[in-house]
Amino acid sequence: MSDDNTLGAIGDTPMVDLPSMRPDGGASIAIKWEGANPTGSLKDRMALAMITEARQRGALQPEEPVVEFTGGSTGSSLAFVCAVLDHPLHIVTADCVAEEKIASMRALGARLHVVETPDGTSYDGLFEDLRDRTEAVQAETGAYFTDQFTNADQLGGYEALGKEILDQRPNVDEFVMIVGTGGCAMGVARSLRNHSADVDVTVVEPEESPVVSEGTTGSHTVQGTAIVASPPLVEDDLYDHVRTLPTEEGVDCVQRLARDDGLLVGTSTGMNLAAAQQVAAERHPDETIVTVACDTGLKYLSEGLYEGLAGSEFCLS
């Protein structure tokens, strides 16, 4: 994509070393700071790849509408890309999604179709209801359905992320990534495999929803991850290990990163860090573990993720 518009700001994000997260006697940990992308999310890479690939093969014509369902950051990323490329965007989402994400999608011009949930919380079958509503919008509008959970076009965008990791940490020994669509883990894994067969890849999932290890889903609070049983984009030969851990460990890492390193991240990033610490504790001190800060924690301030971390308050007289 040309750099003559704001889409050129996607990618080339920093790599940050995290000595505070390094286990005693374990490998070092570095994190790719995807919060530096325009909407504060690695999903900018995915959105750009899905839209540009569809345009290039003629599946999406200029100014034609696009539709997707999302409870994560994909909606904001698609809204950004579609705004720049002049595609009307329909987003199907639910009222349990973070207020900041709903607001950002609207601000970027997306038309929202919001599914009501009991008491504003997720429920079994919500994924299917969102997909059904999306297919209805597609039928009504003729919109191109990006279908993020099965769309392999995103892999190219994440392969570029893998190449950046290799440029910044050519000595990477293991890559750790939570599974949402599976696109990021698999796209990066392709780049790493092309570079060296010796780089391990670990995929991460909440133990409440072991979609890769057991092919089942369950209720959890990590938005946009571990939603689809046996994610279709996940290829067995592109990863070496699966780590399942409770979401509480991810939340603990989120709060530690804010307190010790001043970085605000979401729970998916916390899960990445918790798993990376486990991996690092098992590896040699000379080795390097790389994981991803999926997005900025500014998208989650209304959800209480950082409750209990605030300093004492005072009033100016």
Secondary structure, DSSP 8 states (H G I E B T S, - for coil): --SSSGGGGSS---EEE-GGG--TTS-EEEEEEGGGSTTSBTHHHHHHHHHHHHHHTTSS-TT--EEEE-SSSHHHHHHHHHHHHT--EEEEEETTS-HHHHHHHHHTT-EEEEE--GGG---TTHHHHHHHHHHHHHHHH--EE--TTT-TTHHHHHHHHHHHHHHH-TT--EEEEE-SSSHHHHHHHHHHHHH-TT-EEEEEEETTS-TTTTS-----S-TTSS-SSS-TT--GGG-SEEEEE-HHHHHHHHHHHHHHH---B-HHHHHHHHHHHHHHHTS-TT-EEEEEE-BBGGGGGGGTTTTT---------
